[in-house]
Amino acid sequence: MSRTTRVMVQGITGTQGQFHTRAMLDYGTRLVAGVTPGKGGEHVHGVPVFNSVAAAVKKAKANASCIFVPARFAMDAVLEALESPAVKLICVITEHIPVHDAMRMVAVARAKGVRLVGPNCPGVAVPGTGKIGIMPETIFRQGSVGVVSRSGTLTYEIVNALSEAKIGQSTIVGIGGDPVNGTNFLDMLEFFQKDRRTESIVLVGEIGGNAEEAAAAYIKRRVRKPVVAYVAGRVAPPGKTMGHAGAIISGKSGTASSKIEALEAVGVKVADRPGAVPELLP
């Protein structure tokens, strides 16, 4: 996301779409269009509403989308956005999207080279530039720490702790906690390593899957910037889903301890509580 990002909100006329459109506008996001079939010609907080993505792209020059469409229609909304070559960033805020739908939208996005964040995520924020999604803008502070997180709530808590410690952020990305997501830790580690505005990285993980272990292996091979992590779920019982569909452990696989061990083995400092993250940054 940059100052050239022109955002449309698919599902802008719904309750959540209207509420978060106002918040994005208030933070300075260049939100240029909304899309709701059958509502073309209306306005939400002064933003013109179109019947289709194609119309929003043609008439408002939108090149990014925020999805607030209900789960049963979300895949079609994402695929519609992916049909436009102009759209390069899609944030899917919608939760409870079926796994097969998520697999299809992620596969199409990757094949087209489009950055898809989510589903079931809080979105993306660049302090001082704008935000796409539902992150509370009051927690941001402009700076040089890149933050990537599987948990929306922990994103807010840790970013707020950073800001209170007068540590600013370059880019904040909530990748979502579903088993299938469009942007993963490796994608963001690669981005932050190349990003000139980012000097250090905060990685927020949780139990379930092997994303943190894969991140540790990638950090060892490719990342030269300092990385600090926090892993939620230290006391989660085996076999129990905790919060997110992807947060389930089985035996020794996917436990907080296995993730912490992998991260620490490659030199990543791991905080024992969210509020301790700022203390570990250089």
C-alpha positions as CSV (number, residue, x, y, z in Angstrom):
1,M,0.0,0.0,0.0
2,S,1.3,3.5,-0.9
3,R,0.1,7.0,-1.7
4,T,-0.9,5.8,-5.2
5,T,-3.3,3.1,-3.8
6,R,-6.9,3.9,-4.7
7,V,-9.2,1.7,-2.7
8,M,-12.7,0.5,-3.4
9,V,-14.9,-1.3,-0.8
10,Q,-16.9,-4.2,-2.1
11,G,-19.9,-4.5,0.2
12,I,-19.8,-0.8,1.1
13,T,-23.5,-0.4,1.7
14,G,-23.6,-3.0,4.5
15,T,-23.3,-2.1,8.1
16,Q,-19.6,-3.1,8.4
17,G,-18.8,-1.6,5.1
18,Q,-20.2,1.7,6.0
19,F,-18.6,1.9,9.4
20,H,-15.1,1.0,8.3
21,T,-15.4,3.1,5.2
22,R,-15.8,6.1,7.5
23,A,-12.8,5.1,9.6
24,M,-10.6,4.6,6.5
25,L,-11.6,7.9,5.1
26,D,-10.9,9.6,8.5
27,Y,-7.4,8.1,8.5
28,G,-6.6,9.5,5.1
29,T,-7.0,6.4,2.9
30,R,-7.6,7.3,-0.7
31,L,-11.0,5.5,-0.8
32,V,-12.4,6.3,-4.2
33,A,-15.3,3.9,-4.8
34,G,-17.7,1.3,-3.4
35,V,-19.3,-1.7,-5.1
36,T,-22.7,-3.1,-4.3
37,P,-24.7,-4.7,-7.2
38,G,-28.0,-2.9,-7.6
39,K,-26.9,0.2,-5.5
40,G,-25.0,2.0,-8.3
41,G,-25.5,5.7,-8.2
42,E,-25.7,5.9,-4.4
43,H,-23.1,7.4,-2.1
44,V,-21.7,6.3,1.2
45,H,-19.9,9.1,3.2
46,G,-19.5,10.9,-0.1
47,V,-18.0,7.8,-1.8
48,P,-19.7,6.9,-5.1
49,V,-21.2,3.4,-5.3
50,F,-21.0,1.3,-8.5
51,N,-22.7,-1.8,-9.6
52,S,-19.5,-3.6,-10.5
53,V,-15.8,-3.7,-10.0
54,A,-15.3,-3.0,-13.7
55,A,-17.2,0.3,-13.4
56,A,-15.3,1.3,-10.2
57,V,-12.0,0.7,-11.9
58,K,-13.0,2.5,-15.1
59,K,-14.7,5.5,-13.5
60,A,-12.9,5.9,-10.2
61,K,-9.5,4.4,-11.2
62,A,-9.6,2.0,-8.2
63,N,-6.6,-0.3,-8.0
64,A,-7.1,-2.0,-4.6
65,S,-10.1,-3.6,-2.9
66,C,-11.4,-4.2,0.6
67,I,-13.9,-7.1,0.9
68,F,-16.8,-6.7,3.3
69,V,-19.1,-9.1,1.4
70,P,-20.8,-11.9,3.4
71,A,-19.0,-15.2,3.4
72,R,-21.3,-17.0,1.0
73,F,-20.7,-14.3,-1.7
74,A,-17.1,-13.4,-0.8
75,M,-15.4,-15.7,-3.3
76,D,-17.4,-14.3,-6.2
77,A,-16.5,-10.8,-5.1
78,V,-12.8,-11.6,-4.9
79,L,-12.9,-13.3,-8.3
80,E,-14.7,-10.3,-9.8
81,A,-11.9,-8.0,-8.5
82,L,-9.3,-10.4,-9.8
83,E,-10.8,-10.1,-13.3
84,S,-9.5,-6.5,-13.5
85,P,-5.8,-6.2,-14.4
86,A,-5.8,-2.8,-12.6
87,V,-6.4,-4.4,-9.1
88,K,-3.1,-5.3,-7.5
89,L,-4.1,-5.6,-3.8
90,I,-7.1,-7.2,-2.2
91,C,-7.8,-7.4,1.5
92,V,-10.5,-10.0,2.5
93,I,-11.8,-9.0,5.9
94,T,-14.7,-11.5,5.7
95,E,-14.6,-14.5,8.1
96,H,-16.2,-17.9,7.9
97,I,-15.3,-18.3,4.2
98,P,-15.3,-22.0,3.3
99,V,-11.9,-23.5,2.9
100,H,-12.5,-24.6,-0.8
101,D,-13.5,-21.0,-1.6
102,A,-10.4,-19.7,0.1
103,M,-8.2,-22.1,-1.8
104,R,-9.7,-21.0,-5.2
105,M,-9.4,-17.3,-4.6
106,V,-5.8,-17.7,-3.3
107,A,-4.8,-19.8,-6.2
108,V,-6.2,-17.4,-8.7
109,A,-4.6,-14.4,-7.0
110,R,-1.2,-16.0,-6.9
111,A,-1.5,-17.0,-10.6
112,K,-2.3,-13.4,-11.5
113,G,0.4,-11.9,-9.3
114,V,-2.1,-10.1,-7.1
115,R,-1.4,-9.5,-3.4
116,L,-4.3,-11.0,-1.5
117,V,-4.4,-10.5,2.2
118,G,-6.7,-12.7,4.3
119,P,-9.4,-14.0,4.4
120,N,-10.5,-13.4,8.0
121,C,-7.9,-10.7,8.5
122,P,-7.8,-7.1,9.9
123,G,-6.1,-5.8,6.8
124,V,-3.1,-3.6,6.0
125,A,-1.9,-0.3,7.4
126,V,0.9,2.1,6.5
127,P,1.1,4.7,9.3
128,G,1.0,8.2,7.9
129,T,-0.4,7.0,4.6
130,G,-3.6,5.0,5.1
131,K,-5.2,1.7,6.0
132,I,-7.3,-0.9,4.4
133,G,-9.5,-2.9,6.7
134,I,-10.5,-2.7,10.3
135,M,-7.4,-1.9,12.4
136,P,-8.0,0.9,14.9
137,E,-6.0,3.9,13.5
138,T,-5.4,5.4,17.0
139,I,-2.7,2.8,17.7
140,F,-0.4,3.7,14.8
141,R,2.9,5.6,14.9
142,Q,5.0,6.2,11.8
143,G,8.4,4.5,11.9
144,S,10.6,1.7,10.8
145,V,9.3,-1.6,12.3
146,G,7.4,-3.9,10.0
147,V,4.7,-6.0,11.7
148,V,3.2,-9.2,10.4
149,S,0.6,-11.1,12.5
150,R,-1.8,-14.1,12.4
151,S,-3.9,-12.5,15.1
152,G,-6.0,-9.3,14.7
153,T,-6.3,-8.6,18.4
154,L,-2.6,-9.3,19.1
155,T,-1.7,-7.0,16.2
156,Y,-3.6,-4.2,17.9
157,E,-2.1,-4.9,21.3
158,I,1.5,-5.2,20.1
159,V,1.3,-2.2,17.8
160,N,-0.1,-0.2,20.6
161,A,2.7,-1.3,22.9
162,L,5.2,-0.3,20.2
163,S,3.7,3.1,19.8
164,E,3.5,3.7,23.5
165,A,7.2,3.0,23.7
166,K,7.7,5.6,20.9
167,I,8.6,2.9,18.4
168,G,7.0,3.5,15.0
169,Q,5.9,1.1,12.3
170,S,6.6,1.1,8.6
171,T,3.9,-1.4,7.5
172,I,1.4,-3.5,9.5
173,V,-0.1,-6.6,7.9
174,G,-2.6,-9.0,9.5
175,I,-2.5,-12.1,7.4
176,G,-5.4,-13.8,9.2
177,G,-5.7,-17.0,11.2
178,D,-7.5,-19.3,8.7
179,P,-5.8,-22.5,7.5
180,V,-5.6,-21.0,4.0
181,N,-4.5,-17.4,3.4
182,G,-3.4,-15.4,0.5
183,T,-0.3,-13.8,2.1
184,N,1.9,-15.7,4.6
185,F,4.8,-15.1,6.8
186,L,7.3,-15.9,4.1
187,D,5.7,-13.3,1.7
188,M,5.9,-10.6,4.3
189,L,9.4,-11.5,5.5
190,E,10.6,-11.2,1.9
191,F,8.8,-7.8,1.5
192,F,10.2,-6.4,4.8
193,Q,13.7,-7.6,4.0
194,K,13.6,-5.6,0.7
195,D,11.7,-2.6,2.0
196,R,14.0,0.3,2.6
197,R,11.7,1.9,5.2
198,T,11.8,-1.2,7.4
199,E,14.8,-1.7,9.7
200,S,13.4,-4.4,12.0
201,I,10.6,-6.9,12.0
202,V,8.0,-8.1,14.5
203,L,6.4,-11.5,13.8
204,V,3.3,-12.5,15.7
205,G,2.4,-16.1,15.6
206,E,0.1,-18.6,17.3
207,I,-0.3,-22.3,17.8
208,G,-1.4,-24.5,14.9
209,G,0.3,-25.5,11.6
210,N,3.9,-24.9,10.8
211,A,4.0,-21.3,9.6
212,E,6.3,-20.1,12.3
213,E,8.7,-23.0,11.8
214,A,8.8,-22.3,8.0
215,A,9.3,-18.6,8.9
216,A,12.3,-19.5,11.1
217,A,13.9,-21.5,8.2
218,Y,13.3,-18.6,5.8
219,I,14.8,-16.1,8.3
220,K,17.9,-18.2,8.6
221,R,18.4,-18.3,4.8
222,R,17.2,-14.9,3.7
223,V,16.5,-12.3,6.4
224,R,19.3,-10.1,7.7
225,K,17.3,-7.5,9.6
226,P,16.6,-8.1,13.3
227,V,13.4,-10.1,14.0
228,V,11.4,-10.2,17.3
229,A,8.5,-12.6,17.7
230,Y,5.6,-13.4,20.0
231,V,3.8,-16.8,19.9
232,A,0.4,-17.0,21.4
233,G,-1.0,-20.2,22.9
234,R,1.7,-21.4,25.3
235,V,-0.9,-23.1,27.6
236,A,-3.3,-24.4,24.9
237,P,-4.3,-28.1,25.4
238,P,-3.4,-30.5,22.5
239,G,-6.2,-31.0,19.9
240,K,-8.2,-27.9,20.8
241,T,-8.9,-25.1,18.4
242,M,-8.0,-21.7,20.1
243,G,-9.7,-18.7,18.4
244,H,-8.8,-19.3,14.8
245,A,-9.6,-22.2,12.5
246,G,-5.9,-22.7,11.9
247,A,-5.0,-22.6,15.6
248,I,-5.1,-26.3,16.4
249,I,-2.3,-28.5,17.7
250,S,-1.9,-32.2,17.4
251,G,0.7,-34.0,19.5
252,K,4.0,-32.1,19.3
253,S,3.1,-30.5,16.0
254,G,2.0,-26.9,16.0
255,T,2.7,-26.3,19.7
256,A,3.9,-22.9,21.0
257,S,7.0,-24.5,22.4
258,S,8.0,-26.0,19.0
259,K,7.6,-22.7,17.3
260,I,9.5,-20.7,19.9
261,E,12.3,-23.3,19.8
262,A,12.6,-23.0,16.0
263,L,12.6,-19.2,16.1
264,E,15.1,-18.9,18.9
265,A,17.4,-21.4,17.1
266,V,17.8,-18.9,14.2
267,G,18.5,-15.9,16.5
268,V,15.0,-14.5,16.8
269,K,14.2,-13.0,20.2
270,V,10.8,-14.3,21.4
271,A,8.8,-12.3,23.9
272,D,7.1,-14.1,26.8
273,R,4.2,-11.6,26.7
274,P,2.9,-9.1,24.1
275,G,3.9,-6.1,26.1
276,A,7.5,-7.3,26.2
277,V,8.0,-7.0,22.4
278,P,9.2,-3.4,22.4
279,E,11.9,-4.3,25.0
280,L,13.5,-6.8,22.6
281,L,13.8,-4.6,19.6
282,P,17.2,-3.1,18.9
